[in-house]
Amino acid sequence: MALRVIRTVIPTGSAALSSVNIVHKAGVHTSPVRSLRYGWWAYALGERTTPRLNRLSKIFAIEGNLASGKGAFAQKLADKLGMLYMPEADTFYIDKMSGDKHPLPVAFNGMCSLEKFYTDPKAADGNSYRLQHWMYLMRLLQYSDAIEHMLTTGQGVILERSPFSDMVFLEAMFKQGYIRKECVHHYDEIKHISICEFLPPHLVIYVDQPAEEVQKKLKQSSKPYIQNIPLAYLKSIEDSYKKSYLPTVSETSELLAYDVVQAQDIEKVAEDIEYLSFEKGPWLEQDDVTYHHMRMLVEDKNSVAELTNIPKFLPEITIGAHDFDEKYYAYRSLPGKRYSPGYNRDIGDKNVLFK
């Protein structure tokens, strides 16, 4: 039985973005309990996407090696352009806390550990590929959240990395001998049947910092487990970006590249974006009908997650039926996790019968 440690009910994008000040929200959108979920009837009654879109109703992906300053750059650029900034997804992107505000253990978030990967990348329990497989899913779910936000509100989104660039880590892991060839084949298969459901970012911005400089910054980190990341691994990520991902994505997306110093000039970057024509890629072919189908997909996070599930045995990510059953009921027994948010008496939710 393939590993499936996704929550049965995955939080929707609008729930995660509820703190954002949205001005031009669609009349029908996704709510935490889906009582106002967008669907076929909304489209039939006149709900349309294109009237909300403007020049900056786009998805931007900020790419670069570890510790290259992507996060600060993305935040500043989003503030400058009036776009939504979404930090890079981590292994706890789906669910971070139990109902009583205790951090969820890794057993309910992919059964993988980033810290373990950096300290023991060749761990015999398959943690490295389990982490890579899980992170691809997290990036896919975050990307669906970004598209849902853009189509629902008209506000563009700036992401740190995307599922389209996730393969740079897979290539680096394999080159360094952290994962088996069978894992690469499995990853290629699930990506082939899932990424085709999504359109690439409108714009990719690559922040270029040599691997040697990245390693120096990591050695100064307050997190001990990333202070000794091998230079060869960082070089492999850099090579994969420059030789595999960037040449490929430039065929369908606009591409800008800056070194670390140039990226600090947000005014100049914003000016460069202003001059882009955005006249290539599959986004140009979209209309209200295709936006409707796109919106139907990205709001259903369970369907998005199912795109990466294939009936294939792989020791690194396979869990037995009894173990899965045990983990499922263990998760449901946690405070606030038995029912949908707002319907759990064990954490003090009120008036459950009248909601």
MIKOL-561173 format. One record per residue (C-alpha): chain; x, y, z; residue number from 0; residue in three letters. Coordinates in pm, whole numbers. Example, Ala and Ser with C-alpha at 12.3 -4.5 7.8 and 13.67 -1.06 7.14 Angstrom:
! MIKOL-561173
R   unit        u        v        w   pos   code
R      A     1230     -450      780     0    ALA
R      A     1367     -106      714     1    SER
! end
This chain:
! MIKOL-561173
R   unit        u        v        w   pos   code
R      A        0        0        0     0    MET
R      A      152      327     -110     1    ALA
R      A      231      575      161     2    LEU
R      A      -57      815      210     3    ARG
R      A       -9     1034      513     4    VAL
R      A     -210     1327      377     5    ILE
R      A     -490     1454      595     6    ARG
R      A     -828     1326      488     7    THR
R      A     -949     1684      480     8    VAL
R      A     -678     1924      365     9    ILE
R      A     -719     2293      457    10    PRO
R      A     -816     2506      161    11    THR
R      A     -605     2785       23    12    GLY
R      A     -840     3059      134    13    SER
R      A     -822     2935      491    14    ALA
R      A     -445     2965      484    15    ALA
R      A     -467     3312      333    16    LEU
R      A     -747     3447      552    17    SER
R      A     -523     3711      707    18    SER
R      A     -453     3877      372    19    VAL
R      A     -635     4202      300    20    ASN
R      A     -822     4113      -20    21    ILE
R      A    -1003     4384     -210    22    VAL
R      A    -1140     4223     -526    23    HIS
R      A    -1243     3883     -397    24    LYS
R      A    -1479     3677     -610    25    ALA
R      A    -1839     3656     -498    26    GLY
R      A    -1819     3278     -456    27    VAL
R      A    -1505     3134     -301    28    HIS
R      A    -1380     2852      -83    29    THR
R      A    -1453     2865      287    30    SER
R      A    -1296     2645      559    31    PRO
R      A    -1607     2426      564    32    VAL
R      A    -1670     2468      190    33    ARG
R      A    -2019     2609      242    34    SER
R      A    -1945     2868      -26    35    LEU
R      A    -1730     2650     -248    36    ARG
R      A    -1696     2761     -607    37    TYR
R      A    -1847     2511     -851    38    GLY
R      A    -2038     2450    -1172    39    TRP
R      A    -2344     2641    -1055    40    TRP
R      A    -2138     2949     -981    41    ALA
R      A    -1999     2944    -1335    42    TYR
R      A    -2343     2878    -1483    43    ALA
R      A    -2484     3176    -1292    44    LEU
R      A    -2223     3414    -1432    45    GLY
R      A    -1914     3392    -1212    46    GLU
R      A    -1614     3477    -1435    47    ARG
R      A    -1242     3509    -1370    48    THR
R      A    -1100     3734    -1643    49    THR
R      A    -1268     4058    -1520    50    PRO
R      A    -1058     4038    -1202    51    ARG
R      A     -725     3988    -1375    52    LEU
R      A     -476     4265    -1447    53    ASN
R      A     -114     4292    -1561    54    ARG
R      A       21     4165    -1229    55    LEU
R      A     -231     3884    -1186    56    SER
R      A       51     3639    -1228    57    LYS
R      A      259     3374    -1053    58    ILE
R      A      626     3462     -994    59    PHE
R      A      872     3201     -866    60    ALA
R      A     1195     3312     -698    61    ILE
R      A     1464     3049     -741    62    GLU
R      A     1816     2997     -611    63    GLY
R      A     2044     2784     -400    64    ASN
R      A     2014     2745      -24    65    LEU
R      A     2069     3065      178    66    ALA
R      A     2085     3281     -135    67    SER
R      A     1853     3547        9    68    GLY
R      A     1545     3438     -186    69    LYS
R      A     1303     3490      101    70    GLY
R      A     1394     3851      182    71    ALA
R      A     1409     3933     -188    72    PHE
R      A     1067     3778     -257    73    ALA
R      A      909     3961       39    74    GLN
R      A     1044     4300      -69    75    LYS
R      A      942     4247     -430    76    LEU
R      A      590     4143     -327    77    ALA
R      A      557     4456     -112    78    ASP
R      A      682     4670     -399    79    LYS
R      A      442     4523     -657    80    LEU
R      A      141     4474     -429    81    GLY
R      A      148     4097     -472    82    MET
R      A       99     3822     -216    83    LEU
R      A      419     3666      -80    84    TYR
R      A      405     3297        8    85    MET
R      A      716     3169      194    86    PRO
R      A      872     2844       85    87    GLU
R      A      668     2541      188    88    ALA
R      A      816     2317      456    89    ASP
R      A      736     1961      558    90    THR
R      A      459     2092      786    91    PHE
R      A      287     2298      516    92    TYR
R      A      -39     2101      540    93    ILE
R      A      -80     2093      915    94    ASP
R      A      147     2229     1189    95    LYS
R      A      -43     2216     1517    96    MET
R      A     -292     2004     1703    97    SER
R      A     -605     2164     1841    98    GLY
R      A     -435     2227     2176    99    ASP
R      A     -149     2414     2002   100    LYS
R      A      113     2142     2026   101    HIS
R      A      340     2086     1722   102    PRO
R      A      244     1781     1518   103    LEU
R      A      512     1508     1507   104    PRO
R      A      672     1413     1177   105    VAL
R      A      470     1089     1180   106    ALA
R      A      175     1296     1052   107    PHE
R      A      376     1505      807   108    ASN
R      A      547     1271      566   109    GLY
R      A      746     1075      825   110    MET
R      A     1057     1259      708   111    CYS
R      A     1303     1503      860   112    SER
R      A     1502     1781      697   113    LEU
R      A     1743     1783      990   114    GLU
R      A     1805     1412      951   115    LYS
R      A     1866     1458      579   116    PHE
R      A     2141     1712      639   117    TYR
R      A     2305     1513      920   118    THR
R      A     2265     1166      763   119    ASP
R      A     2175     1201      392   120    PRO
R      A     2240      831      325   121    LYS
R      A     2020      706      610   122    ALA
R      A     1922      344      558   123    ALA
R      A     1555      409      637   124    ASP
R      A     1506      602      310   125    GLY
R      A     1452      941      476   126    ASN
R      A     1619     1131      189   127    SER
R      A     1379     1022      -83   128    TYR
R      A     1082     1026      152   129    ARG
R      A     1167     1391      218   130    LEU
R      A     1202     1469     -152   131    GLN
R      A      876     1295     -238   132    HIS
R      A      693     1476       42   133    TRP
R      A      837     1816      -46   134    MET
R      A      725     1780     -407   135    TYR
R      A      372     1725     -281   136    LEU
R      A      397     2023      -45   137    MET
R      A      513     2247     -329   138    ARG
R      A      234     2116     -551   139    LEU
R      A      -26     2197     -285   140    LEU
R      A      123     2542     -227   141    GLN
R      A      126     2609     -600   142    TYR
R      A     -242     2516     -616   143    SER
R      A     -304     2758     -327   144    ASP
R      A     -123     3032     -521   145    ALA
R      A     -327     2974     -837   146    ILE
R      A     -649     2958     -636   147    GLU
R      A     -566     3290     -472   148    HIS
R      A     -482     3456     -802   149    MET
R      A     -794     3334     -982   150    LEU
R      A    -1020     3415     -686   151    THR
R      A     -888     3762     -606   152    THR
R      A     -692     3882     -909   153    GLY
R      A     -389     3945     -688   154    GLN
R      A      -61     3800     -814   155    GLY
R      A      151     3569     -600   156    VAL
R      A      527     3548     -545   157    ILE
R      A      656     3208     -435   158    LEU
R      A      989     3078     -317   159    GLU
R      A     1050     2793     -558   160    ARG
R      A      776     2588     -725   161    SER
R      A      701     2224     -805   162    PRO
R      A      849     2286    -1150   163    PHE
R      A     1196     2351    -1003   164    SER
R      A     1176     2083     -733   165    ASP
R      A     1372     1845     -955   166    MET
R      A     1699     2031     -891   167    VAL
R      A     1713     1871     -545   168    PHE
R      A     1631     1527     -682   169    LEU
R      A     1915     1553     -934   170    GLU
R      A     2157     1675     -667   171    ALA
R      A     2057     1393     -429   172    MET
R      A     2107     1129     -695   173    PHE
R      A     2439     1275     -809   174    LYS
R      A     2568     1261     -451   175    GLN
R      A     2444      905     -400   176    GLY
R      A     2178      995     -144   177    TYR
R      A     1895      816     -327   178    ILE
R      A     1863      513     -555   179    ARG
R      A     1794      515     -928   180    LYS
R      A     1457      352     -860   181    GLU
R      A     1362      661     -659   182    CYS
R      A     1445      884     -955   183    VAL
R      A     1223      672    -1178   184    HIS
R      A      939      693     -927   185    HIS
R      A      975     1070     -894   186    TYR
R      A      980     1116    -1272   187    ASP
R      A      663      911    -1301   188    GLU
R      A      462     1096    -1039   189    ILE
R      A      581     1434    -1164   190    LYS
R      A      492     1343    -1522   191    HIS
R      A      130     1265    -1431   192    ILE
R      A       83     1558    -1192   193    SER
R      A      272     1865    -1314   194    ILE
R      A       90     1849    -1648   195    CYS
R      A     -226     1962    -1467   196    GLU
R      A      -67     2299    -1385   197    PHE
R      A       74     2586    -1587   198    LEU
R      A      431     2705    -1518   199    PRO
R      A      500     3038    -1346   200    PRO
R      A      462     3347    -1558   201    HIS
R      A      803     3464    -1442   202    LEU
R      A     1103     3291    -1287   203    VAL
R      A     1365     3506    -1113   204    ILE
R      A     1692     3331    -1036   205    TYR
R      A     1911     3470     -757   206    VAL
R      A     2262     3354     -842   207    ASP
R      A     2512     3295     -564   208    GLN
R      A     2815     3066     -607   209    PRO
R      A     2802     2745     -407   210    ALA
R      A     3120     2843     -221   211    GLU
R      A     2954     3160      -93   212    GLU
R      A     2642     2967        1   213    VAL
R      A     2848     2726      208   214    GLN
R      A     3016     3014      393   215    LYS
R      A     2674     3157      485   216    LYS
R      A     2547     2818      600   217    LEU
R      A     2845     2774      830   218    LYS
R      A     2735     3091     1009   219    GLN
R      A     2380     2965     1060   220    SER
R      A     2231     2924     1407   221    SER
R      A     2108     2577     1304   222    LYS
R      A     2390     2327     1363   223    PRO
R      A     2252     2070     1121   224    TYR
R      A     2301     2292      815   225    ILE
R      A     2647     2416      902   226    GLN
R      A     2822     2117      744   227    ASN
R      A     2632     2069      419   228    ILE
R      A     2885     1936      165   229    PRO
R      A     3002     2176     -101   230    LEU
R      A     2954     1906     -364   231    ALA
R      A     2580     1892     -287   232    TYR
R      A     2547     2272     -312   233    LEU
R      A     2736     2266     -641   234    LYS
R      A     2507     1996     -773   235    SER
R      A     2202     2213     -696   236    ILE
R      A     2363     2508     -873   237    GLU
R      A     2453     2297    -1177   238    ASP
R      A     2104     2150    -1197   239    SER
R      A     1951     2496    -1194   240    TYR
R      A     2181     2632    -1465   241    LYS
R      A     2205     2326    -1691   242    LYS
R      A     1860     2166    -1652   243    SER
R      A     1586     2384    -1506   244    TYR
R      A     1653     2740    -1626   245    LEU
R      A     1708     2652    -1995   246    PRO
R      A     1387     2447    -1992   247    THR
R      A     1163     2691    -1807   248    VAL
R      A     1278     2982    -2026   249    SER
R      A     1083     2824    -2313   250    GLU
R      A      748     2879    -2140   251    THR
R      A      816     3149    -1879   252    SER
R      A      986     3485    -1864   253    GLU
R      A     1325     3456    -1699   254    LEU
R      A     1534     3711    -1509   255    LEU
R      A     1863     3640    -1333   256    ALA
R      A     2050     3854    -1082   257    TYR
R      A     2348     3807     -857   258    ASP
R      A     2301     3870     -486   259    VAL
R      A     2409     4234     -508   260    VAL
R      A     2182     4312     -804   261    GLN
R      A     1887     4147     -631   262    ALA
R      A     1909     4403     -351   263    GLN
R      A     1800     4676     -592   264    ASP
R      A     1426     4610     -580   265    ILE
R      A     1349     4927     -778   266    GLU
R      A     1561     4803    -1068   267    LYS
R      A     1406     4456    -1054   268    VAL
R      A     1055     4606    -1055   269    ALA
R      A     1155     4819    -1355   270    GLU
R      A     1283     4513    -1540   271    ASP
R      A      954     4335    -1475   272    ILE
R      A      765     4636    -1609   273    GLU
R      A      944     4596    -1942   274    TYR
R      A      859     4227    -1978   275    LEU
R      A      604     4148    -2246   276    SER
R      A      472     3820    -2101   277    PHE
R      A      399     3708    -2456   278    GLU
R      A      494     3342    -2431   279    LYS
R      A      374     3037    -2250   280    GLY
R      A       44     2851    -2205   281    PRO
R      A     -111     3124    -1990   282    TRP
R      A     -178     3322    -2309   283    LEU
R      A     -414     3051    -2429   284    GLU
R      A     -643     3065    -2125   285    GLN
R      A     -996     3203    -2114   286    ASP
R      A    -1289     3195    -1873   287    ASP
R      A    -1368     2833    -1958   288    VAL
R      A    -1017     2703    -1889   289    THR
R      A     -988     2924    -1581   290    TYR
R      A    -1309     2765    -1457   291    HIS
R      A    -1167     2413    -1488   292    HIS
R      A     -838     2527    -1337   293    MET
R      A    -1019     2677    -1041   294    ARG
R      A    -1223     2361     -989   295    MET
R      A     -902     2160     -964   296    LEU
R      A     -692     2384     -741   297    VAL
R      A     -962     2438     -480   298    GLU
R      A     -992     2061     -428   299    ASP
R      A     -669     1989     -239   300    LYS
R      A     -748     1621     -196   301    ASN
R      A     -767     1582     -574   302    SER
R      A     -437     1768     -609   303    VAL
R      A     -274     1536     -354   304    ALA
R      A     -413     1228     -527   305    GLU
R      A     -225     1325     -843   306    LEU
R      A       99     1198     -685   307    THR
R      A      -38      863     -567   308    ASN
R      A       43      564     -785   309    ILE
R      A        9      193     -696   310    PRO
R      A      380      119     -697   311    LYS
R      A      594      -44     -430   312    PHE
R      A      898      154     -320   313    LEU
R      A     1053       72       20   314    PRO
R      A     1138      437       97   315    GLU
R      A      775      554       86   316    ILE
R      A      570      239      136   317    THR
R      A      383      174      457   318    ILE
R      A      186     -137      546   319    GLY
R      A     -191     -129      575   320    ALA
R      A     -186     -195      950   321    HIS
R      A       70       80     1011   322    ASP
R      A     -129      322      799   323    PHE
R      A     -448      238      985   324    ASP
R      A     -273      289     1317   325    GLU
R      A     -134      627     1216   326    LYS
R      A     -468      742     1072   327    TYR
R      A     -659      676     1394   328    TYR
R      A     -373      816     1602   329    ALA
R      A     -404     1139     1407   330    TYR
R      A     -782     1148     1445   331    ARG
R      A     -745     1103     1819   332    SER
R      A     -541     1423     1853   333    LEU
R      A     -718     1727     2005   334    PRO
R      A     -916     1913     1741   335    GLY
R      A     -851     1662     1461   336    LYS
R      A    -1155     1437     1480   337    ARG
R      A    -1384     1668     1281   338    TYR
R      A    -1357     1976     1062   339    SER
R      A    -1233     2302     1224   340    PRO
R      A    -1504     2452     1446   341    GLY
R      A    -1676     2121     1518   342    TYR
R      A    -1453     1972     1787   343    ASN
R      A    -1595     1990     2138   344    ARG
R      A    -1271     1856     2287   345    ASP
R      A    -1097     2187     2224   346    ILE
R      A    -1387     2405     2327   347    GLY
R      A    -1579     2459     2002   348    ASP
R      A    -1929     2586     2084   349    LYS
R      A    -2275     2542     1928   350    ASN
R      A    -2160     2249     1715   351    VAL
R      A    -2515     2130     1646   352    LEU
R      A    -2624     2468     1508   353    PHE
R      A    -2338     2536     1266   354    LYS
! end
